[in-house]
Amino acid sequence: MSKKGRVLVAMSGGLDSSISMSLLQKEGYEVIGVTYRTYDYKPELKTGRETACCSLDSINDARALSVEHSAPHYVLDLREEFYDNIVKDFISEYMAGKTPNPCVLCNSFIKWNALLKKVDLLGCDYLATGHYAQVKQQDGRYFISKGLDDDKDQSYVLWGLSQESLKRTLFPLGQFRKPEVRALAKELGYENLANKRESYEICFIPDDDYRGFLKHEVKDIDKNIGQGDFLLSNGKTVGKHKGYPYYTIGQRKGLEIALGEPMYVNKINADNNTIVIGPRNELMRNEMKVGNYNLMKYPDIVGEKEVIVSIRYNDPGAMAVISKKENYIEVKFHNDVSAITPGQSAVFYEGEDVIGGGIISRQ
């Protein structure tokens, strides 16, 4: 084993994970590649292609890169675990009138857990991924900090990682910007990698059509739920919608209703299949509750703490005061924020550092 240690590198076959392996090997680590398969392509959904992270082509690309680095390569089959814990949660959240973020749950509770088991099995010291983020340490606590590239920073989706996971995780790209990574790939002779298309969709919904996915997965969804009423905030019925699972807070397009001004989804009532809509100003809120939280930088939140809170991916965040209650964190924003969405993640920042995060449970 090298003096630096042995690293298990999560390989998707894409640019970021491939360059991560190259950087680690250059730094003197012994590297081993691993690719996980989480989901099977379903041609009946008419997506037209396999998902980039789970296709046989991506597995073969990852294996070829590993061989080029004289590194062993393994494939982990996580399909059953992924479906039971991530896909089923995604469905149940939409059926409860919420909007989930499956990538956060997958990172925290599927990928890292499974990969760290493989780390132990192979006698590795660390796990590395191609995320644009950093792991830092202070007063014996490990925490996520933002990546150097603001446009690619992925700290938001990593708030659920445990102290044990963080202690053993490396992010080789945390100090790089994306253009630098592409340039490095070209220098290394990986022209195809440098120009490879990036995937931004949910891995099991590669065409971004979650409504079609729900129709495929939830038997008789339209028959059992059907149309419901669009309501104004005063309770007045102003039209019909296609069924509450097909909408999300803040949605404007696709409402198919004309009331003389732009209208947005303000509240989703799964119990009676109604959706409250209204003008943009009615989306504004200054408080929310966050459950299922995980704390990183500090072991606890004592009293009130002023932080920056991001309520969705790529959200620059807003200043707020957080305080811990019995089983949730209360968030009070300094100014109103738009479209707080139950089911999405709220992440608490102190400067560039992630204090922790959780799931928005209520506005």
Phi and psi in degrees as a GROMACS rama.xvg file:
@    title "Ramachandran Plot"
@    xaxis  label "Phi"
@    yaxis  label "Psi"
@TYPE xy
-68.8287  158.072  SER-2
-62.8082  -30.2491  LYS-3
-72.8868  -28.4433  LYS-4
117.59  173.637  GLY-5
-105.782  132.491  ARG-6
-123.25  131.692  VAL-7
-90.8628  117.946  LEU-8
-102.682  119.807  VAL-9
-72.1704  116.562  ALA-10
-112.061  123.098  MET-11
-98.1466  -10.6346  SER-12
90.2503  -2.19491  GLY-13
-95.5175  -176.373  GLY-14
-62.0925  -53.0556  LEU-15
-63.8731  -46.7441  ASP-16
-70.1284  -32.6848  SER-17
-67.5537  -44.0374  SER-18
-68.6934  -32.4542  ILE-19
-58.4104  -44.3146  SER-20
-62.244  -43.0717  MET-21
-61.5414  -44.0958  SER-22
-63.9795  -43.5  LEU-23
-64.6831  -42.0421  LEU-24
-65.2269  -39.0447  GLN-25
-63.3677  -33.4646  LYS-26
-76.3275  -9.46027  GLU-27
106.818  9.97466  GLY-28
-83.253  150.254  TYR-29
-84.8686  126.481  GLU-30
-113.132  145.149  VAL-31
-132.577  133.937  ILE-32
-94.7752  145.481  GLY-33
-142.869  136.637  VAL-34
-124.194  133.808  THR-35
-105.94  144.968  TYR-36
-111.383  119.114  ARG-37
-108.005  -22.1849  THR-38
-155.451  145.998  TYR-39
-95.1019  137.211  ASP-40
-60.6282  133.69  TYR-41
-115.919  99.0873  LYS-42
-61.5895  -24.4505  PRO-43
-67.9034  -16.5615  GLU-44
-81.9446  -7.06425  LEU-45
59.8881  38.7668  LYS-46
-78.5191  -19.4341  THR-47
88.1262  -13.4259  GLY-48
-163.857  161.713  ARG-49
-75.266  158.63  GLU-50
-73.9192  146.738  THR-51
-61.2565  -35.9354  ALA-52
-84.1424  -11.9403  CYS-53
-126.073  1.51212  CYS-54
-76.9787  159.446  SER-55
-62.7953  -34.6921  LEU-56
-61.6478  -42.6017  ASP-57
-67.958  -36.5206  SER-58
-64.1326  -42.9328  ILE-59
-65.4366  -38.7528  ASN-60
-62.4211  -42.838  ASP-61
-64.6896  -41.0015  ALA-62
-63.5961  -43.2581  ARG-63
-62.0088  -40.9521  ALA-64
-65.1275  -39.1801  LEU-65
-63.9019  -44.5835  SER-66
-59.9623  -39.939  VAL-67
-62.9118  -29.0486  GLU-68
-92.8201  11.1304  HIS-69
55.9874  36.7844  SER-70
-113.545  139.58  ALA-71
-60.6701  156.876  PRO-72
-137.853  136.259  HIS-73
-126.3  155.54  TYR-74
-119.573  128.391  VAL-75
-103.589  126.901  LEU-76
-93.71  103.971  ASP-77
-110.721  16.1872  LEU-78
-61.3465  -45.5689  ARG-79
-66.901  -45.8808  GLU-80
-63.409  -40.01  GLU-81
-64.7338  -45.3746  PHE-82
-64.4037  -44.2301  TYR-83
-66.6904  -33.2798  ASP-84
-105.119  -30.5883  ASN-85
-104.341  -51.9394  ILE-86
-66.5966  -44.259  VAL-87
-63.9845  -38.0914  LYS-88
-64.9898  -41.3729  ASP-89
-57.2521  -45.8915  PHE-90
-65.7107  -47.4908  ILE-91
-65.6519  -34.1229  SER-92
-66.9414  -44.7956  GLU-93
-63.6429  -37.3502  TYR-94
-70.9482  -14.752  MET-95
-96.0992  5.48657  ALA-96
83.5472  17.2838  GLY-97
-108.812  174.448  LYS-98
-125.435  99.739  THR-99
-80.001  164.612  PRO-100
-122.792  90.7804  ASN-101
-65.1354  -26.4113  PRO-102
-64.3424  -36.0146  CYS-103
-64.3598  -48.584  VAL-104
-63.4457  -39.8582  LEU-105
-63.5918  -45.4802  CYS-106
-59.5865  -46.872  ASN-107
-75.4548  -40.1843  SER-108
-117.252  -8.40812  PHE-109
-117  -64.3597  ILE-110
-60.5138  -54.0606  LYS-111
-65.4512  -41.9747  TRP-112
-59.7672  -47.6283  ASN-113
-68.1966  -42.0812  ALA-114
-69.8153  -36.0975  LEU-115
-69.1262  -29.8611  LEU-116
-63.3098  -40.2505  LYS-117
-68.825  -35.0333  LYS-118
-55.7869  -48.011  VAL-119
-65.7946  -43.3715  ASP-120
-61.8149  -35.4314  LEU-121
-94.8997  4.98391  LEU-122
69.0882  30.8966  GLY-123
-86.1941  158.804  CYS-124
-94.5891  -32.5128  ASP-125
-138.809  161.435  TYR-126
-113.781  135.909  LEU-127
-124.924  142.867  ALA-128
-133.341  169.27  THR-129
-91.9021  21.6209  GLY-130
-68.1631  147.064  HIS-131
-90.7007  86.0693  TYR-132
-161.357  173.584  ALA-133
-133.701  151.25  GLN-134
-108.633  126.927  VAL-135
-123.512  167.898  LYS-136
-135.364  139.223  GLN-137
-154.67  128.015  GLN-138
52.6216  39.957  ASP-139
78.5805  3.5088  GLY-140
-109.123  139.463  ARG-141
-101.418  143.033  TYR-142
-153.646  158.454  PHE-143
-81.9004  140.136  ILE-144
-127.268  156.198  SER-145
-61.8929  149.269  LYS-146
-72.4327  159.847  GLY-147
-62.696  -33.9752  LEU-148
-86.0329  104.888  ASP-149
-59.7275  -33.5891  ASP-150
-72.5313  -21.8019  ASP-151
-113.694  -2.72728  LYS-152
-50.0232  130.248  ASP-153
-118.856  20.3062  GLN-154
-60.7192  -30.1208  SER-155
-58.1848  -36.6645  TYR-156
-89.7056  6.41116  VAL-157
-115.883  10.9464  LEU-158
-64.5623  -18.8295  TRP-159
-87.56  -1.53715  GLY-160
-70.2751  138.708  LEU-161
-79.4306  168.17  SER-162
-60.4641  -41.4766  GLN-163
-64.0936  -39.7184  GLU-164
-65.8655  -45.9243  SER-165
-63.4679  -37.9215  LEU-166
-61.5018  -25.3848  LYS-167
-112.799  15.3426  ARG-168
-110.502  137.672  THR-169
-118.988  138.833  LEU-170
-121.09  88.6413  PHE-171
-60.0272  -23.3223  PRO-172
-95.0507  4.64491  LEU-173
-60.0385  -28.0398  GLY-174
-104.002  16.8343  GLN-175
-117.263  152.847  PHE-176
-99.0641  153.342  ARG-177
-56.0707  -45.6056  LYS-178
-58.537  -33.0396  PRO-179
-67.0308  -37.4919  GLU-180
-67.4272  -41.6534  VAL-181
-63.1269  -42.3124  ARG-182
-63.6891  -39.9531  ALA-183
-63.5437  -39.2658  LEU-184
-61.1988  -40.88  ALA-185
-66.9117  -39.2252  LYS-186
-61.2483  -35.2388  GLU-187
-83.7486  -2.34169  LEU-188
90.2416  13.5995  GLY-189
-99.4742  63.9937  TYR-190
-61.11  -42.7752  GLU-191
-63.8699  -40.3375  ASN-192
-62.9182  -42.993  LEU-193
-60.3033  -30.091  ALA-194
-104.037  6.93529  ASN-195
-68.0929  137.636  LYS-196
-65.0793  135.845  ARG-197
-91.1278  148.218  GLU-198
-105.853  128.378  SER-199
-114.454  -0.518617  TYR-200
-83.0471  165.501  GLU-201
-65.3874  133.988  ILE-202
-59.3935  -31.9377  CYS-203
-95.7181  5.37612  PHE-204
-134.552  68.7795  ILE-205
-67.6476  -13.4106  PRO-206
-102.557  6.27413  ASP-207
65.8254  12.8513  ASP-208
-94.7918  78.01  ASP-209
-69.1472  -25.6246  TYR-210
-65.8925  -43.5109  ARG-211
-63.3449  -36.5053  GLY-212
-64.1508  -45.252  PHE-213
-61.5695  -41.0342  LEU-214
-62.5364  -33.9039  LYS-215
-74.8697  -37.4472  HIS-216
-90.0038  -29.1976  GLU-217
-103.727  107.81  VAL-218
-60.3932  131.362  LYS-219
54.9931  36.0843  ASP-220
-60.0191  -43.099  ILE-221
-71.3054  -35.8983  ASP-222
-68.4514  -41.3661  LYS-223
-81.1477  -26.3332  ASN-224
-106.27  -58.5462  ILE-225
68.1721  -167.367  GLY-226
-69.7546  153.003  GLN-227
-140.353  -178.853  GLY-228
-92.0937  137.535  ASP-229
-83.9911  128.296  PHE-230
-119.279  149.989  LEU-231
-85.5418  169.352  LEU-232
-62.7808  -20.6287  SER-233
-87.8679  3.20606  ASN-234
93.7396  -3.77358  GLY-235
-72.3136  132.805  LYS-236
-81.0316  128.522  THR-237
-126.056  3.46915  VAL-238
165.431  -175.32  GLY-239
-118.276  142.782  LYS-240
-114.269  174.229  HIS-241
-89.9498  -0.575972  LYS-242
130.319  129.398  GLY-243
-56.7546  -31.1051  TYR-244
-64.8327  -15.1551  PRO-245
-90.4815  12.5469  TYR-246
-132.664  160.012  TYR-247
-140.533  155.788  THR-248
-59.6141  134.689  ILE-249
90.1367  -7.52949  GLY-250
-66.5287  134.306  GLN-251
-117.169  -44.3104  ARG-252
-74.9783  147.669  LYS-253
84.0527  6.48913  GLY-254
-76.1149  -24.9767  LEU-255
53.9766  48.3842  GLU-256
-143.81  138.731  ILE-257
-120.782  115.634  ALA-258
-126.463  18.8398  LEU-259
90.0554  -9.32441  GLY-260
-154.413  157.552  GLU-261
-59.3403  133.725  PRO-262
-119.708  145.793  MET-263
-127.257  150.866  TYR-264
-70.6112  123.726  VAL-265
-107.697  -33.9664  ASN-266
-155.471  141.117  LYS-267
-116.89  122.379  ILE-268
-108.94  99.3554  ASN-269
-69.5062  -30.0144  ALA-270
-62.5171  -37.4108  ASP-271
-123.089  12.8481  ASN-272
57.0935  44.0355  ASN-273
-119.268  153.284  THR-274
-130.174  125.748  ILE-275
-90.0703  126.389  VAL-276
-119.431  163.536  ILE-277
-177.39  176.669  GLY-278
-65.975  166.266  PRO-279
-56.0588  -36.6591  ARG-280
-61.8775  -23.5707  ASN-281
-78.2278  -7.29544  GLU-282
-80.4681  -13.0304  LEU-283
-77.8113  135.033  MET-284
-140.777  159.917  ARG-285
-127.986  8.50289  ASN-286
-142.578  153.223  GLU-287
-162.074  163.958  MET-288
-112.179  139.914  LYS-289
-124.779  118.539  VAL-290
-109.606  -178.714  GLY-291
48.6111  42.4082  ASN-292
-85.3224  159.995  TYR-293
-133.367  128.75  ASN-294
-100.707  139.772  LEU-295
-114.737  -71.2053  MET-296
-64.9886  -34.679  LYS-297
-123.88  147.749  TYR-298
-71.6965  -17.8271  PRO-299
-156.689  163.503  ASP-300
-111.311  114.124  ILE-301
-105.458  124.1  VAL-302
67.805  -144.369  GLY-303
-103.814  141.674  GLU-304
-133.182  131.264  LYS-305
-87.1365  127.613  GLU-306
-143.436  174.106  VAL-307
-100.534  131.325  ILE-308
-117.448  122.815  VAL-309
-99.763  132.218  SER-310
-110.422  4.68823  ILE-311
-163.674  163.641  ARG-312
-62.0834  136.693  TYR-313
69.6792  11.4  ASN-314
-78.3371  124.749  ASP-315
-64.6187  -17.8113  PRO-316
94.3259  163.926  GLY-317
-140.623  148.163  ALA-318
-68.7203  138.495  MET-319
-155.106  166.216  ALA-320
-111.972  128.395  VAL-321
-113.272  149.22  ILE-322
-147.751  143.22  SER-323
-89.094  128.967  LYS-324
-104.104  -163.887  LYS-325
-60.4443  -49.0202  GLU-326
-138.197  22.3367  ASN-327
-156.182  168.957  TYR-328
-109.238  127.003  ILE-329
-89.4995  132.356  GLU-330
-118.351  126.025  VAL-331
-122.638  110.354  LYS-332
-76.0584  147.52  PHE-333
-65.9229  -37.9568  HIS-334
-131.051  158.892  ASN-335
-59.5653  143.408  ASP-336
-120.982  158.866  VAL-337
-100.428  138.939  SER-338
59.6312  53.7791  ALA-339
-65.763  124.616  ILE-340
-121.188  110.308  THR-341
-54.9366  134.873  PRO-342
103.809  -26.7311  GLY-343
-78.6044  166.204  GLN-344
-89.0776  144.52  SER-345
-113.775  127.536  ALA-346
-119.922  133.106  VAL-347
-102.239  123.846  PHE-348
-115.107  143.728  TYR-349
-117.902  96.7029  GLU-350
66.4753  -121.873  GLY-351
-89.7463  -9.55683  GLU-352
-93.0815  141.751  ASP-353
-87.6089  117.076  VAL-354
-75.0875  -39.6842  ILE-355
168.467  -169.096  GLY-356
-168.359  177.822  GLY-357
-171.04  -172.145  GLY-358
-101.976  128.101  ILE-359
-64.2155  117.362  ILE-360
-100.077  -28.3149  SER-361
-160.813  147.978  ARG-362
